[in-house]
Amino acid sequence: MQQHEEESIEVHESHHHIVPPRIYLTILLSLLVATGLTVWASYIDLGEWHITQGLTLFWNPVVALAIAATKMILVVLFFMHVKYSTKLTKLTVGAGLFTFVILVGMTLSDYFTRAWGRW
């Protein structure tokens, strides 16, 4: 009877992916390099792009946000173990990211369609 219970426990036990320490060290090194790159890029004037009259895109925040997004992806995938998780977990993370993008997009659409200087 005890052997049957042990077998059923083994069947229902979830399988965890073992991540080698070198992966964590590689990701940590990547995050440190990206942080240094962010600091280095903050001291350089990357210029601006005049899209239309009254609408200018400054490249420094764009580069800083791109590096931050890359670091966020590394943390979510490896340190939060989403890369090795179930499809349901990946779907949940994707739904959260999709909701965030929608909210930021709606905020920016309101910001860009304001009557500039006509108050």
Secondary structure, 3 states (H helix, E strand, C coil): CHHHHHHHHHHHCCCCCCCCHHHHHHHHHHHHHHHHHHHHHHCCCCCEEEEECCEEEEHHHHHHHHHHHHHHHHHHHHHCCCCCCCHHHHHHHHHHHHHHHHHHHHHHHHHHCCCCCCC
